[in-house]
Amino acid sequence: MDASIHSTFPTSTRLSDITRFLLRHPLQSMIMRWNWKAASLSALLRASIYLTAYIKHGMAEAIGVTVALSVFRFLFGGVNGAIIQSYRRVQPAWHAVLTVPLFLAALSHVMEYFVLTGYDSVIGPIPKKNAILYSVIVSIISAIFNLFAMRRGVLIVKDETMQSFWRDLVRMPWLIFEFISFPLIWTYKRQKNRLRNARDTEE
């Protein structure tokens, strides 16, 4: 991270403090810290969704929509990644999990709708309900996963903890497994603590 950004970015772990800084310094916190790792993964992931959703309307239209929206996702995905990275140290973690992904999904898909509407004006109307619905679901899940990964030092840019993109990709299979199994592990640990507390109370 650039020294100027690093020195001014809040060290607080409160959701409200981070949000206040992002709103007051959008250029510094969202553009100068644009996350190219998150942008790349977002564009690649969405390209397959758009291509699959629109292929039945013709190969040319499907490729056109895929390229237009993938470019948008690459640009906006980097901003999303910068925002998510800003919230990675928020405590308790569920404050960020319950607010950031939903906000980003709503914002990005309003913009995505306008991108598709602009594309309609060039080539004619195309159905977009299902594609946007699938994309909303993917946005929420991917935002939560990105937050999960960034809290573990993956997909970080312009920070002293940044590692190579290749190293991030090598760690990705295990992170995906950990992400999927996290609810079960959390439930098991919670139940184990309850049993331990119950035994301690009886003693």
trRosetta pair geometry for C-beta under 8 A, 3 or more apart (Angstrom, degrees):
i j d omega theta_ij theta_ji phi_ij phi_ji
1 5 5.3 -113 174 85 102 114
1 6 4.4 125 105 -65 120 100
1 9 7.7 -54 173 1 152 143
1 33 7.2 0 -126 -110 99 103
1 158 4.1 78 -96 155 62 76
1 159 4.8 34 -34 -88 109 42
1 160 6.7 -60 20 -30 97 65
1 162 7.9 151 -33 -24 73 122
2 5 4.6 81 65 12 90 104
2 6 6.6 -166 87 -9 42 90
2 32 7.0 -61 21 163 134 121
2 158 6.7 -20 -8 -161 70 113
3 6 5.6 -59 -141 41 30 111
3 7 6.0 26 163 -20 67 111
4 7 6.2 -58 -144 35 24 107
4 8 6.6 0 164 0 60 114
5 8 6.4 -77 -149 46 26 95
5 9 5.9 31 162 -36 69 110
5 28 6.1 175 -111 -180 91 96
5 29 7.7 148 -149 -91 107 52
5 32 6.0 -165 -79 114 135 129
5 33 6.4 152 -169 -64 153 106
5 158 7.0 7 80 155 150 124
6 9 6.2 -48 -135 20 24 111
6 159 7.8 139 -99 -123 103 57
6 160 7.6 72 -123 -30 140 100
8 25 7.5 144 128 -95 128 174
8 28 7.2 -30 85 160 134 151
9 21 6.9 98 -145 164 57 152
9 29 7.1 126 -110 -106 98 96
9 86 7.6 -132 -157 -129 119 91
10 17 5.2 -154 152 148 160 110
10 18 6.2 -143 65 -88 126 57
10 21 5.0 -146 -8 -49 117 150
12 17 3.8 -5 87 92 149 159
12 18 6.8 -146 84 -47 98 74
13 89 5.2 -97 -114 132 89 90
13 90 5.6 142 -179 -131 69 30
13 91 4.3 17 147 18 132 97
14 17 4.3 82 71 5 101 107
14 18 7.0 -176 88 -6 54 85
14 90 7.2 28 179 -137 7 83
14 91 7.9 -47 -75 57 43 71
15 18 6.1 -63 -153 39 31 107
15 19 6.1 28 155 -19 67 112
15 87 7.1 29 -122 -136 75 106
15 90 5.2 54 -76 -146 73 133
15 95 4.6 -128 -45 146 136 127
15 96 6.3 -169 -101 -70 106 70
15 99 6.7 77 -161 48 143 151
16 19 5.7 -56 -144 39 30 112
16 20 6.2 34 157 -23 65 106
17 20 5.8 -52 -148 33 29 112
17 21 6.6 28 154 -18 62 105
18 21 5.8 -57 -153 35 32 110
18 22 6.4 31 152 -19 66 106
18 86 5.5 145 -171 147 116 100
18 87 5.7 134 130 -94 159 69
18 90 6.4 -82 3 -80 148 106
19 22 5.8 -55 -148 35 32 111
19 23 6.4 27 157 -15 66 108
20 23 6.0 -60 -149 39 29 108
20 24 6.3 19 157 -12 65 113
21 24 5.9 -63 -144 43 29 105
21 25 6.0 -27 174 31 68 108
21 29 6.3 125 131 -72 92 153
21 86 7.7 -158 84 -169 116 131
22 25 7.0 -81 -130 61 18 71
22 26 6.6 53 171 -94 62 63
22 29 5.0 -127 -115 102 63 152
22 30 6.8 75 -154 -47 93 104
22 83 6.6 62 -135 -125 146 86
22 86 6.1 108 -74 131 116 167
23 26 7.0 2 -141 -58 22 92
25 28 4.1 -33 166 45 111 117
25 29 5.0 98 101 -15 94 105
26 29 6.3 -71 -131 50 23 94
26 30 5.2 -23 -172 21 67 123
26 31 7.2 58 139 -10 70 99
27 30 7.2 -56 -102 51 11 83
27 31 5.0 -33 -154 33 53 125
27 32 6.6 58 147 -18 65 99
28 31 7.5 11 -29 49 10 85
28 32 5.3 -22 -147 26 38 131
28 33 7.6 39 149 -12 49 100
29 32 7.4 21 -30 48 12 94
29 33 6.0 -27 -169 23 35 127
29 82 6.7 142 148 153 61 115
29 83 7.9 72 137 -94 101 59
29 86 6.1 42 -177 -90 113 142
30 33 6.7 -45 -102 55 9 91
30 34 7.2 47 153 -78 49 67
30 79 5.1 30 179 -147 104 87
30 82 4.9 138 -137 98 48 138
30 83 6.2 13 -110 -61 98 84
31 34 5.8 -4 -162 -49 34 103
31 79 7.3 -8 -80 -103 55 93
31 82 7.7 -112 -34 23 17 176
32 158 7.8 160 137 -169 74 170
33 82 4.4 126 102 -139 94 114
33 85 7.0 -138 152 75 123 134
33 86 7.6 103 100 -62 153 98
33 157 7.1 146 -174 91 71 99
33 158 5.3 -139 -130 69 75 144
34 39 7.2 20 166 -40 93 136
34 78 4.1 28 -176 152 91 121
34 79 6.4 -31 -120 -72 83 54
34 81 7.6 68 -177 67 46 105
34 82 5.6 -57 -102 -49 28 131
34 157 7.9 -38 95 92 43 147
35 38 4.2 35 114 23 121 111
35 39 6.2 160 96 -20 65 88
35 77 7.8 -96 80 133 93 70
35 78 5.1 179 57 -153 55 61
35 79 7.9 -155 25 -33 85 8
35 80 7.6 -87 48 78 119 57
35 81 2.8 -113 69 111 138 125
35 82 4.9 -171 -19 -54 96 63
35 84 7.8 -58 9 50 162 96
35 85 5.9 152 -75 -20 137 134
35 155 7.0 47 -180 163 128 90
35 157 5.0 165 -126 23 69 127
36 39 5.2 -53 -141 38 36 120
36 40 6.2 42 159 -25 68 102
36 78 5.8 8 -81 -113 42 116
36 81 8.0 -119 8 70 17 155
36 157 6.3 111 29 -93 78 159
37 40 6.1 -53 -152 30 27 109
37 41 6.7 18 156 -8 62 108
37 81 6.7 163 69 -162 75 157
37 155 4.7 -172 113 -145 132 70
37 156 7.8 13 34 38 150 18
37 157 5.9 178 2 -49 108 112
37 165 5.6 -168 -109 -111 104 100
37 168 6.4 27 -156 67 139 173
38 41 6.0 -60 -148 42 32 106
38 42 6.0 35 155 -24 67 111
38 77 5.5 -158 128 157 83 90
38 78 6.3 142 75 -106 93 39
38 80 6.3 -136 139 87 136 89
38 81 2.6 166 42 -85 150 132
38 82 7.9 -144 43 -25 139 51
38 84 7.1 146 -109 45 160 128
38 85 7.9 -135 -26 -38 140 107
38 146 5.9 50 -120 -135 117 137
38 155 5.6 77 -63 -177 83 122
39 42 5.8 -58 -145 36 26 113
39 43 6.4 23 160 -17 63 108
39 73 7.8 147 -158 133 64 64
39 74 4.9 63 174 -165 99 57
39 75 7.2 55 -141 -69 122 11
39 77 4.1 137 -117 90 52 102
39 78 3.6 -4 -63 -59 125 84
39 81 6.3 -95 -36 2 68 136
40 43 6.1 -58 -149 35 27 107
40 44 6.4 20 158 -14 63 111
40 74 7.2 38 -85 -130 37 91
40 77 7.8 -155 7 106 26 138
40 165 7.8 25 49 -149 153 140
41 44 5.9 -59 -145 40 30 109
41 45 6.0 28 159 -18 67 111
41 77 7.5 -164 66 170 67 142
41 142 7.9 176 124 -161 111 124
41 155 7.6 -55 5 -114 144 124
42 45 6.0 -60 -145 38 25 108
42 46 6.2 14 163 -10 64 113
42 73 4.9 -151 134 163 103 102
42 74 6.9 169 81 -90 101 38
42 76 7.9 -116 128 84 153 74
42 77 3.1 -169 53 -124 154 146
42 80 7.0 106 -79 56 156 135
42 81 7.6 -131 -25 -45 128 108
42 142 7.0 120 -105 149 81 152
43 46 6.2 -62 -142 42 25 103
43 47 6.2 37 158 -35 62 105
43 70 4.7 78 -161 -171 89 84
43 71 7.6 53 -127 -75 121 20
43 73 4.8 154 -93 96 61 105
43 74 4.0 18 -69 -72 134 86
43 77 6.2 -129 -38 13 75 151
44 47 5.8 -47 -149 20 27 117
44 48 7.5 24 157 -14 57 99
45 48 6.6 -62 -169 30 32 105
45 49 7.0 25 144 -14 66 109
45 138 6.8 176 143 176 120 133
45 142 6.7 145 102 -98 166 145
46 49 5.3 -57 -152 38 45 114
46 50 6.0 39 156 -18 77 105
46 69 6.3 -119 143 129 126 106
46 70 6.0 174 89 -101 104 68
46 73 4.6 -172 38 -88 154 173
46 135 6.5 45 -130 -125 103 104
46 138 7.2 155 -91 107 75 148
47 50 6.1 -57 -145 39 28 106
47 51 6.1 25 159 -18 64 112
47 66 5.4 68 -150 -172 71 105
47 70 4.6 31 -82 -94 93 129
48 51 5.9 -56 -141 39 27 110
48 52 6.2 26 160 -17 63 111
49 52 6.0 -62 -150 39 25 108
49 53 6.1 20 157 -18 64 114
49 131 7.0 125 144 -153 95 80
49 134 5.7 -175 -163 120 120 124
49 135 6.1 136 129 -82 149 79
49 138 6.4 -98 -74 -20 156 161
50 53 5.7 -59 -143 39 29 110
50 54 6.0 -5 170 7 67 116
50 62 7.5 149 138 -168 77 71
50 65 5.6 -153 176 120 116 98
50 66 4.3 158 102 -102 120 70
50 69 5.2 164 -90 64 155 138
50 70 7.0 -127 31 -49 146 87
50 131 6.2 58 -116 -157 61 126
50 135 7.8 34 -67 -76 81 121
51 54 6.7 -75 -138 50 21 89
51 55 5.9 43 163 -56 63 102
51 62 5.5 75 -143 166 58 109
51 63 7.3 33 -115 -87 95 50
51 66 4.7 29 -67 -89 80 141
52 55 6.1 -33 -137 -3 23 117
53 130 6.1 -178 -147 103 112 101
53 131 3.9 116 151 -94 160 97
53 134 6.6 -161 -79 37 130 143
54 57 5.2 -52 -171 34 72 114
54 61 6.0 -124 164 118 116 92
54 62 4.0 165 104 -111 96 74
54 65 4.9 94 -12 53 175 145
54 66 7.1 -151 49 -45 129 87
54 126 6.8 21 -131 171 114 137
54 131 6.6 13 -48 -78 90 143
55 58 8.0 -148 -173 63 35 16
55 59 6.9 17 -146 -95 73 56
55 62 4.5 47 -89 -104 48 159
57 61 4.8 -69 112 84 105 141
57 62 6.4 146 61 -57 86 84
57 126 6.0 81 173 -142 170 107
57 127 7.4 -174 -68 30 137 94
58 61 4.5 75 71 16 102 106
58 62 6.5 -171 88 -12 49 90
59 62 5.6 -59 -144 38 29 113
59 63 6.2 25 161 -17 67 107
60 63 6.1 -57 -147 37 26 106
60 64 6.3 27 154 -20 62 110
61 64 5.6 -57 -147 37 31 114
61 65 6.2 27 159 -15 67 106
61 123 6.5 163 -116 143 91 150
61 126 6.3 164 179 -101 129 140
62 65 6.1 -56 -147 39 27 106
62 66 6.1 28 155 -20 63 112
63 66 5.6 -56 -144 39 30 115
63 67 6.2 29 159 -19 66 106
64 67 6.1 -56 -148 35 26 107
64 68 6.3 21 157 -15 63 110
64 119 7.2 146 136 -160 105 121
64 123 6.6 90 118 -39 159 160
65 68 5.9 -59 -146 39 29 110
65 69 6.0 12 164 -5 67 113
65 116 7.3 30 -141 -119 104 87
65 119 6.3 100 -106 162 74 161
65 126 6.7 -111 -75 93 137 162
65 131 8.0 -39 155 -164 140 170
66 69 6.4 -65 -141 46 22 98
66 70 5.8 23 161 -22 63 115
67 70 5.8 -57 -138 37 24 110
67 71 6.4 27 160 -20 61 105
68 71 6.2 -59 -157 32 25 109
68 72 6.7 22 149 -14 61 108
68 115 6.3 164 146 167 107 109
68 119 5.4 130 106 -87 172 129
69 72 5.3 -50 -148 38 40 114
69 73 6.0 40 152 -21 69 105
69 112 6.7 47 -137 -146 105 96
69 115 6.2 127 -98 118 72 139
69 116 7.3 17 -78 -70 114 85
70 73 5.5 -51 -142 39 32 111
70 74 6.3 39 154 -25 64 102
71 74 5.7 -50 -148 30 30 113
71 75 6.6 23 155 -12 63 105
72 75 6.1 -62 -152 40 30 105
72 76 5.8 6 163 2 70 116
72 111 7.2 -179 -177 132 125 107
72 112 6.7 140 122 -106 145 70
72 115 5.0 -30 -72 -104 161 162
73 76 6.1 -61 -128 53 28 96
73 77 5.1 40 165 -35 66 114
74 77 5.8 -45 -128 31 18 115
74 78 7.0 22 160 -22 52 101
75 78 6.4 -61 -169 25 26 108
75 79 7.4 18 144 -10 60 105
76 79 5.4 -52 -157 36 46 113
76 80 6.2 51 145 -22 72 102
76 108 5.7 136 145 -127 139 99
76 111 6.5 158 -99 95 156 149
77 80 5.3 -49 -146 37 36 116
77 81 6.2 40 153 -22 66 103
78 81 5.5 -49 -146 34 32 114
78 82 6.6 35 152 -21 63 101
79 82 5.7 -52 -151 33 33 112
79 83 6.5 32 151 -17 65 104
80 83 5.8 -58 -152 36 31 110
80 84 6.2 27 155 -16 68 108
80 104 5.3 94 -132 -162 101 133
80 108 6.6 3 -74 -70 128 134
80 143 6.9 -95 178 -105 120 99
80 146 7.7 77 134 74 102 170
81 84 5.7 -54 -142 39 31 109
81 85 6.1 35 157 -22 65 107
81 146 6.6 -116 -114 -170 73 143
81 155 6.7 -118 -150 160 116 113
81 157 7.5 52 134 16 125 119
82 85 5.7 -54 -146 36 28 113
82 86 6.6 36 152 -27 61 103
83 86 5.7 -53 -157 26 32 116
83 87 7.0 14 153 -6 64 107
83 100 7.0 171 136 -156 104 110
83 104 6.5 167 87 -89 142 122
84 87 6.0 -68 -155 43 35 102
84 88 6.9 61 147 -59 66 88
84 100 6.2 120 -107 157 70 139
84 104 7.3 -15 -60 -51 96 161
84 143 6.3 -156 -91 -157 132 78
84 146 4.9 30 141 115 163 119
84 147 5.3 -118 -166 -75 107 77
84 150 6.2 147 131 5 99 154
85 88 5.6 -23 -154 -20 39 120
85 150 5.4 -141 -107 -151 64 149
85 155 7.6 -137 -82 116 104 90
85 156 6.3 125 -133 -123 120 67
85 157 7.3 -82 -89 38 166 75
85 159 7.5 -151 178 -35 128 139
87 90 4.9 -16 -172 -17 76 125
87 96 4.3 149 158 -132 121 128
87 100 5.2 -157 55 -75 168 151
87 147 6.7 -33 92 -124 106 112
88 96 7.7 153 -92 167 22 171
88 147 6.3 -171 -104 -151 71 66
88 150 4.1 -104 -104 121 136 111
88 151 5.0 -167 -170 -76 90 63
88 156 8.0 -67 6 -95 171 102
89 151 7.6 151 -79 -119 43 79
90 93 6.6 116 89 -115 81 41
90 95 5.5 -118 148 77 124 111
90 96 4.2 132 60 -45 140 119
91 95 7.6 52 122 23 15 124
92 95 5.7 117 70 -12 68 98
93 96 6.1 -59 -168 39 51 104
93 97 6.0 47 142 -22 79 111
93 151 6.8 22 -123 -108 126 158
94 97 5.0 -54 -137 41 44 116
94 98 5.7 34 166 -16 75 109
95 98 6.7 -65 -147 39 19 100
95 99 6.5 -14 164 7 57 120
96 99 6.4 -81 -141 49 26 94
96 100 5.0 2 -174 -5 73 125
96 147 6.0 178 129 -155 119 142
97 100 7.3 -31 -90 37 13 97
97 101 6.9 1 -166 1 46 117
97 144 6.0 54 -146 -129 87 95
97 147 6.4 -178 -92 100 69 152
98 102 7.3 -7 168 -2 44 124
99 102 6.4 -79 -156 42 24 105
99 103 6.1 17 162 -16 67 116
100 103 5.9 -63 -146 38 26 109
100 104 6.1 18 164 -13 66 112
100 143 6.6 -161 119 163 90 121
100 147 6.5 123 80 -77 139 140
101 104 5.9 -61 -143 41 28 106
101 105 6.0 29 159 -22 66 109
101 139 7.5 150 -172 134 85 75
101 140 5.0 85 157 -147 117 61
101 143 3.6 151 -119 98 87 127
101 144 5.0 -11 -71 -54 154 76
101 147 7.1 -96 -55 -10 101 133
102 105 5.8 -53 -144 35 28 112
102 106 6.4 27 158 -17 63 106
102 140 6.8 29 -84 -118 55 103
103 106 6.0 -58 -151 36 28 109
103 107 6.3 21 156 -14 65 111
104 107 5.8 -57 -142 41 31 109
104 108 5.9 24 163 -16 68 112
104 139 6.9 -154 112 169 91 110
104 143 5.3 156 69 -113 134 147
105 108 6.2 -59 -139 40 24 104
105 109 6.1 9 167 -9 62 116
105 136 5.7 82 -179 -155 114 72
105 139 4.1 136 -115 112 89 124
105 140 4.9 -3 -70 -67 151 76
105 143 6.5 -114 -50 -5 92 145
106 109 6.5 -71 -146 41 21 100
106 110 6.6 25 158 -22 61 106
107 110 6.1 -56 -154 29 28 110
107 111 6.8 19 154 -9 62 108
108 111 5.8 -61 -156 42 34 109
108 112 6.0 39 147 -26 69 108
108 139 6.0 -174 69 -137 135 145
109 112 4.8 -41 -135 35 43 119
109 113 6.3 55 158 -27 64 94
109 132 6.1 107 -159 -167 111 99
109 135 6.6 149 -106 105 107 109
109 136 5.4 13 -80 -89 158 89
109 139 6.7 -128 -48 -2 108 163
110 113 5.9 -49 -156 26 29 114
110 114 7.1 24 149 -13 60 103
111 114 5.8 -56 -155 37 37 109
111 115 6.5 41 147 -22 67 102
112 115 5.5 -50 -150 32 36 115
112 116 6.5 33 153 -15 66 104
112 132 6.5 155 110 -121 123 96
112 135 6.6 -148 157 120 167 151
113 116 5.8 -57 -152 39 32 109
113 117 6.2 34 150 -21 66 107
113 128 7.4 132 -127 128 69 143
113 132 6.5 39 -83 -116 84 145
114 117 5.3 -49 -142 36 36 115
114 118 6.4 40 155 -20 65 101
115 118 5.8 -54 -153 35 29 111
115 119 6.5 31 148 -20 63 105
116 119 5.4 -52 -149 35 35 114
116 120 6.5 47 148 -27 65 98
116 126 7.4 -111 -171 67 100 102
116 128 4.8 92 165 -114 155 155
116 132 7.4 -91 -7 -66 158 113
117 120 5.4 -43 -153 25 35 118
117 121 7.0 37 150 -22 61 99
118 121 5.8 -49 -156 27 37 113
118 122 7.2 30 149 -16 63 104
119 122 5.8 -60 -159 34 39 110
119 123 6.5 -17 165 24 75 105
119 126 7.3 -37 111 25 110 122
120 123 7.1 -85 -136 58 24 71
120 124 6.6 -53 -164 127 62 19
120 125 4.9 26 -151 -101 114 50
120 126 6.3 -144 -97 17 84 76
123 126 7.3 16 91 -34 111 114
127 130 6.9 27 139 19 111 96
127 131 7.7 129 116 -1 76 105
128 131 5.4 -67 -154 49 57 111
128 132 5.4 52 152 -23 88 110
129 132 6.3 -68 -151 38 21 104
129 133 6.3 20 156 -20 62 111
130 133 5.6 -56 -146 36 31 113
130 134 6.3 29 158 -15 67 105
131 134 6.0 -56 -150 38 29 108
131 135 6.1 28 152 -19 64 112
132 135 5.4 -57 -144 40 32 114
132 136 6.3 41 153 -28 66 100
133 136 5.7 -48 -150 27 30 113
133 137 6.8 28 153 -15 62 103
134 137 5.9 -56 -154 36 34 110
134 138 6.3 30 151 -16 67 108
135 138 5.6 -54 -145 41 34 111
135 139 6.1 42 152 -28 66 104
136 139 5.6 -52 -149 30 29 115
136 140 6.7 26 156 -17 63 102
137 140 6.1 -55 -154 33 30 107
137 141 6.5 21 155 -10 65 110
138 141 5.9 -62 -146 44 32 106
138 142 5.7 26 160 -17 70 114
139 142 6.0 -59 -137 42 23 105
139 143 6.0 25 161 -21 62 109
140 143 6.0 -56 -146 34 25 110
140 144 6.5 22 156 -14 61 107
141 144 5.9 -59 -152 38 30 108
141 145 6.2 27 152 -17 66 109
142 145 5.4 -54 -144 40 34 112
142 146 6.1 39 154 -24 67 103
143 146 5.7 -48 -144 34 30 113
143 147 6.5 31 154 -17 61 104
144 147 5.8 -54 -152 37 31 111
144 148 6.3 36 148 -22 64 107
145 148 5.3 -53 -147 36 34 117
145 149 6.1 31 154 -18 68 106
145 175 7.9 102 -171 141 94 108
145 176 7.8 13 -148 -107 128 67
145 179 5.6 29 -122 -146 89 157
146 149 5.7 -54 -144 39 30 109
146 150 6.0 27 158 -18 66 109
146 155 6.1 -89 -148 92 82 161
147 150 5.9 -54 -139 39 28 108
147 151 6.4 33 158 -23 62 105
148 151 6.1 -59 -156 31 24 111
148 152 7.1 4 151 -2 58 111
148 175 7.3 141 119 -177 105 102
148 178 8.0 176 161 104 124 101
148 179 5.3 101 121 -108 160 105
148 182 7.4 -114 -138 -44 137 162
149 152 5.9 -74 -160 46 35 102
149 154 4.1 -74 174 76 96 113
149 155 5.2 60 115 11 124 119
149 168 7.9 66 172 -158 127 101
149 172 7.9 0 -122 -113 134 70
149 175 5.4 49 -106 -176 93 148
149 179 7.8 -29 -56 -68 81 127
150 153 7.5 86 -165 -51 35 9
150 154 6.5 -104 -80 67 36 60
150 155 5.5 -72 -77 72 83 101
150 156 6.0 120 -139 -71 83 82
152 175 6.7 -179 72 -115 148 112
153 156 6.1 -55 -164 -9 48 134
153 161 5.4 -107 -132 159 97 121
153 163 6.9 56 153 -2 102 118
154 163 7.7 -43 -109 48 52 115
154 168 4.9 125 -158 -136 87 89
154 171 5.6 -137 -97 89 130 134
154 172 7.4 148 -171 -80 147 66
154 175 6.2 -66 22 -79 166 157
155 168 5.7 110 -60 -149 54 141
156 159 5.0 -69 168 47 114 130
156 161 5.5 -8 111 93 165 93
156 162 4.8 -139 107 -97 96 65
156 163 7.2 68 53 17 102 70
157 162 5.8 61 -124 -115 27 128
158 162 6.8 91 6 -56 17 144
159 162 5.0 132 60 -41 73 91
163 167 4.5 -76 143 79 119 141
163 168 6.5 152 86 -51 100 80
164 167 4.5 99 62 3 84 102
164 168 7.1 -141 101 -5 49 84
165 168 5.3 -49 -153 32 39 118
165 169 6.5 38 150 -19 67 102
166 169 5.7 -54 -150 35 33 110
166 170 6.4 37 151 -22 65 103
167 170 5.6 -48 -147 32 34 115
167 171 6.6 26 155 -12 63 107
168 171 6.0 -66 -154 41 29 105
168 172 6.6 52 146 -52 64 95
169 172 5.3 -28 -153 -7 37 125
171 174 5.9 -66 -169 47 59 107
171 175 5.7 59 139 -26 86 111
172 175 5.5 -60 -142 39 33 113
172 176 6.2 35 161 -23 69 103
173 176 5.8 -54 -149 33 30 111
173 177 6.6 28 154 -15 63 105
174 177 5.6 -54 -150 38 35 112
174 178 6.1 35 152 -19 67 107
175 178 5.5 -54 -143 40 31 112
175 179 6.0 37 154 -25 66 106
176 179 5.6 -52 -145 34 29 114
176 180 6.4 27 157 -16 63 106
177 180 6.0 -57 -148 37 29 108
177 181 6.1 7 162 -1 65 115
178 181 6.2 -67 -139 50 25 98
178 182 6.2 54 155 -60 63 92
179 182 5.7 -28 -151 -12 27 120
181 184 5.3 -60 -168 45 67 112
181 185 5.7 66 136 -24 89 106
182 185 5.6 -58 -141 40 32 110
182 186 5.9 33 160 -22 68 108
183 186 5.7 -55 -143 37 29 111
183 187 6.2 28 158 -19 64 107
184 187 5.8 -55 -147 37 29 110
184 188 6.3 31 154 -20 64 107
185 188 5.7 -55 -148 36 30 113
185 189 6.3 27 156 -16 65 107
186 189 6.0 -57 -146 39 28 108
186 190 6.2 30 155 -21 64 109
187 190 5.7 -55 -146 37 29 113
187 191 6.3 27 157 -16 64 108
188 191 6.0 -58 -148 39 27 108
188 192 6.2 29 153 -21 64 109
189 192 5.5 -54 -145 36 31 114
189 193 6.4 32 155 -20 65 104
190 193 5.9 -54 -151 35 29 110
190 194 6.6 31 151 -20 63 105
191 194 5.6 -52 -150 33 34 114
191 195 6.5 33 153 -17 65 103
192 195 5.9 -54 -151 36 32 110
192 196 6.4 31 152 -18 65 107
193 196 5.6 -54 -146 38 33 112
193 197 6.2 33 155 -18 67 106
194 197 5.8 -55 -146 38 30 109
194 198 6.3 33 153 -22 64 106
195 198 5.6 -52 -147 34 31 114
195 199 6.5 32 154 -18 64 103
196 199 5.8 -54 -151 35 32 110
196 200 6.4 31 152 -19 65 106
197 200 5.6 -53 -146 37 33 112
197 201 6.3 36 153 -22 65 104
198 201 5.7 -53 -150 33 31 112
198 202 6.6 31 153 -19 63 105
199 202 5.7 -55 -150 35 33 111
199 203 6.5 29 154 -18 66 106
200 203 5.8 -57 -150 36 32 110
